Amino acid sequence: MNTAVETEQETVELLVDQRDLIVYNDDVNTFDHVIESLIKVCKHEVEQAEQCTYIIHFNGKCQVKRGEYEKLEPMCTALLDRGISAEIE
């Protein structure tokens, strides 16, 4: 097998393994709490956390992080521990 085909196959395998960390809107948490949590837990920049928080508020949910399940799982747990509705899809 040539290198180009091997690289393409590896890329496809990596993309298939990608999951989304979704945060859902609720009537409990403040904007500031969600923004602070996204910065601390998901390592967002301030602007990214603010944008995600507005998307969550107006659309009901937002994909806040994409990656392998093993990397997203502790983030999801940390958000849940902070009272924020989140799941990995």
Secondary structure, 3 states (H helix, E strand, C coil): CCHHHHHHHHHHHHHHCEEEEEEECCCCCCHHHHHHHHHHHHCCCHHHHHHHHHHHHHHCEEEEEEEEHHHHHHHHHHHHHCCCCEEEC
